[in-house]
Amino acid sequence: DTEVTQTPKHLVMGMTNKKSLKCEQHMGHRAMYWYKQKAKKPPELMFVYSYEKLSINESVPSRFSPECPNSSLLNLHLHALQPEDSALYLCASSRGGALAEGLGEQFFGPGTRLTVL
Amino acid sequence: AQSVAQPEDQVNVAEGNPLTVKCTYSVSGNPYLFWYVQYPNRGLQFLLKYITGDNLVKGSYGFEAEFNKSQTSFHLKKPSALVSDSALYFCAVSLARSNDYKLSFGAGTTVTVRA
């Protein structure tokens, strides 16, 4: 299995709702990532988990809460979002280990298209 | 700090003609460079990477890229473009950390291949 899956594909939520995005990979990768992408723009890194521990938080507002329950699964919990949070949310994974070994590429899921009303 | 620049917002070519998408980089230390492609309403797909070794890197779908250290460039090329190559292309550079890789992306180049 060489893919990253994300659910749901689309999500519409109000500013008072609580929802979660889910990401799963079964490639044995030990690093997992959340990105936010606006239309025609590059992805912006939000969070990195390495060996199930939060490694990077790019000063993301607390209304976004990541969780890594196990090495295959990554969640992003959403609460009290703003309309400007509407975007494509991408999950990615990478093998981990020394980059010089040539294992550094990230594999991306198809994304969740989030609309905040 | 590392960064990449994609000087062209858009590239338009006719099908069958060569395609080049430009990327220049700025890093302290050895650059780890990547190209990704994104089709409409899809995630990013990995095309190729340069870590070390041969300056000409071959990747997926007939794409290749040439690493040029003196010009700090990593241009993506395809000898004969297809209409299906129309997409958004991102160059990226990685800062190697112990167990994960923080990618810095260029602004992206929209490629349109006309029939």
Interface residues (C-beta under 8 A of the other chain):
Chain A: V4 Q6 R30 A31 Y33 K40 K41 P42 P43 L45 V48 S50 Y51 S55 I56 L90 A92 S94 G96 G97 A98 L99 A100 G102 G104 E105 Q106 F107 F108 G109 P110 G111 R113
Chain B: Y32 F34 Y36 N41 R42 G43 L44 Q45 F46 K49 I51 T52 L88 F90 S94 A96 R97 S98 N99 D100 Y101 K102 L103 F105 G106 A107 G108 T110
